Amino acid sequence: MSTERVNPPELSPPTGFSHAVVATGTRVVFLAGQTALDTDGKVVGGTLPEQFALALTNLLTALRAAGGTPADLARVTVYATDVADYRAHAPELGRIWRELAGRDYPAMAVIGAARLWDEQALVELDGFAVLD
């Protein structure tokens, strides 16, 4: 798979995302929304950063099981029940992302959600990747 991250100078500088990702490959992997569910199906972590770390870990686990790596991610959508809290923790969430997924950022969006499937969930991530 090859990816080209496109960040036009006419747009604001991206921080923790890419404005566009051109992905060329032969397989597309659609990743279901992942929250901070442990292996028993219970939401764990009382803070947004704790839940974000596990939700991202779960997303990357599904991606790796499908044969991909974090660099193969073309698009990730983040659903947050409190966007202001998400913004307040942005530097820490960025560190978590870099630690778990590296610096090859996909195209991303953060969407405010009134609530997620599991009431205790503060954040959910879904996305897709393109693999060779």
Steps between C-alpha positions, in 0.01 A plus 500: 500500500621847430369814658552862426402748765384826343506820704450800269667824613170681432346319802583544867793285611373159613568399858464128562326425170547530124264705284490226236648155455541340159519125555580244232468130571298190430306447824283739698444422869199664663548523875196494727464756774715415799454627854688424821357149531716244674499132406196446729301760305510761777595865450812577703673827578345793678662775297491591133877438451473155662203407283660650187815288551299177526262590215800571275671181615184306414478665156866419429452142624218450248714660228800278577275190503395597145866526397547876528716745690425849634669649191229335286222706660347733243212636708403505869191658651492578871164528676522682832222554752666824615688687227617769745658229716656349187650837407627552856682167484620539140874518581479183712284323239758595238776343710293183537441490123871543421597234755253243365462590131799714407513822301345387171169672567186399310230740391300552821191663640368541854121486532301590811257225602224528760580146615663186370370141495645431848391779733836501682694550176644849454661444160473268200729467198426343162679516169629329193837394370634406157738202477697336223 
